Amino acid sequence: MPIKVDVAHVANLARLALSPEELDRYRQELGVILEHASRVQQVETSGIMPLSHPLGSSNVFRPDEPYPSLDREEVLEMAPESRDGFFVTPPALD
């Protein structure tokens, strides 16, 4: 019975108008999900070290090396409008 109340409560919080048939279907689906979760909780894990990620983590960043970039003046010449070395854009806020 608590699952039925929980499903109805969550539906109410989400402002969902569920029919009694839909409530029963979701209650059954939630029951199946909770049953699977209880099976996972029964797995013996006392000798297993907790992990934050199943794979080892390593730094995947490349070295920070400077390289030539676009010429500022050339880029600003291609802009529809620029002023004092910056792009001019329409205002975001009025």
ChimeraX attribute file (.defattr): number of C-alpha atoms within 10 A of each C-alpha:
attribute: neighborCount
match mode: 1-to-1
recipient: residues
	/A:1	6
	/A:2	8
	/A:3	16
	/A:4	16
	/A:5	12
	/A:6	14
	/A:7	18
	/A:8	22
	/A:9	13
	/A:10	11
	/A:11	14
	/A:12	12
	/A:13	9
	/A:14	9
	/A:15	9
	/A:16	11
	/A:17	11
	/A:18	14
	/A:19	10
	/A:20	10
	/A:21	9
	/A:22	13
	/A:23	19
	/A:24	16
	/A:25	13
	/A:26	17
	/A:27	20
	/A:28	14
	/A:29	12
	/A:30	16
	/A:31	14
	/A:32	12
	/A:33	11
	/A:34	13
	/A:35	12
	/A:36	11
	/A:37	11
	/A:38	11
	/A:39	9
	/A:40	10
	/A:41	10
	/A:42	8
	/A:43	8
	/A:44	8
	/A:45	9
	/A:46	7
	/A:47	6
	/A:48	7
	/A:49	6
	/A:50	9
	/A:51	8
	/A:52	7
	/A:53	7
	/A:54	7
	/A:55	7
	/A:56	7
	/A:57	8
	/A:58	6
	/A:59	5
	/A:60	6
	/A:61	6
	/A:62	6
	/A:63	6
	/A:64	6
	/A:65	5
	/A:66	6
	/A:67	5
	/A:68	5
	/A:69	6
	/A:70	7
	/A:71	8
	/A:72	10
	/A:73	10
	/A:74	9
	/A:75	11
	/A:76	17
	/A:77	11
	/A:78	9
	/A:79	12
	/A:80	9
	/A:81	11
	/A:82	14
	/A:83	8
	/A:84	7
	/A:85	9
	/A:86	12
	/A:87	13
	/A:88	13
	/A:89	10
	/A:90	6
	/A:91	6
	/A:92	5
	/A:93	4
	/A:94	4
